[in-house]
Amino acid sequence: MYTVGVDEAKIHFYGLLKRVAQGEWITITQNGQPVAVLQAPDLVPGKNVAEVIQALKDFPVSPPVEQEVVREMIEAGRD
C-alpha cells in the first residue's frame, strides 16, 4: 500500500487514480495521520457499490416525530 500526504495527493490525483485502477490501494494522510484510502470499487470487501447503494435505499426510515412529542421529551429531560 502506497502512502501519500494530502497536499501531494491533490497535486498528483490523476496519477494516483491510475495506480488505483491497476489494483493498488493508496492511503492519504494529513499531519501524518491516515484520513482516507483510495481503492477500486470492485475491491471493497464484502459488497459491491451497487449493493451498498441498494441497501441504503432499502434502509427503513422512521416516521417523523410530532413537535409536541419533542417538547414533552425536552421537558422530561429537564426534570
C-alpha positions in Angstrom: 0.0 0.0 0.0 1.3 3.4 -1.0 1.0 6.3 1.4 0.8 10.0 0.3 0.2 13.3 2.1 -3.0 15.2 1.3 -1.1 18.1 -0.4 0.8 15.7 -2.7 -2.4 13.8 -3.4 -4.1 17.0 -4.6 -1.2 17.6 -7.0 -0.9 14.1 -8.3 -4.5 12.9 -8.1 -4.8 11.7 -11.7 -1.7 9.6 -11.3 -3.0 8.2 -8.1 -6.2 7.2 -9.8 -4.2 5.4 -12.5 -2.4 3.4 -9.8 -5.8 2.6 -8.1 -7.2 1.4 -11.4 -4.3 -1.1 -11.6 -5.4 -2.5 -8.2 -3.2 -0.6 -5.8 -4.5 0.8 -2.5 -3.3 4.3 -1.6 -3.6 5.8 1.9 -3.9 9.6 2.1 -2.5 11.2 5.3 -2.9 14.6 6.9 -0.4 15.6 9.5 0.9 12.1 9.4 -2.4 10.5 10.3 -4.4 8.4 7.8 -7.6 10.1 6.7 -8.6 8.1 3.6 -7.9 5.1 1.4 -8.3 5.1 -2.3 -9.1 1.7 -3.8 -11.0 0.4 -6.8 -14.7 -0.1 -6.1 -14.6 -3.7 -7.1 -12.0 -4.3 -4.4 -14.2 -3.1 -1.5 -14.5 -6.1 0.9 -17.9 -7.7 1.2 -20.2 -5.9 -1.2 -20.0 -4.1 -4.5 -21.0 -0.4 -4.8 -24.4 -1.2 -6.3 -25.3 -3.5 -3.4 -24.3 -0.8 -0.9 -26.4 1.8 -2.6 -29.4 -0.5 -2.8 -29.0 -1.3 0.9 -29.1 2.4 1.7 -32.2 2.9 -0.4 -33.9 0.0 1.4 -33.0 1.2 4.9 -36.1 1.8 6.9 -37.0 5.4 7.6 -38.6 6.3 11.0 -41.8 8.2 10.8 -41.5 11.9 11.7 -41.9 12.8 15.3 -44.7 15.3 16.2 -43.5 18.7 17.5 -45.5 18.2 20.7 -43.8 14.9 21.4 -40.4 16.5 21.0 -41.4 19.3 23.5 -42.6 16.6 26.0 -39.2 14.8 25.6 -37.3 18.0 26.2 -39.3 18.9 29.3 -38.9 15.3 30.6 -35.1 15.7 30.2 -35.1 18.9 32.2 -36.5 17.2 35.3 
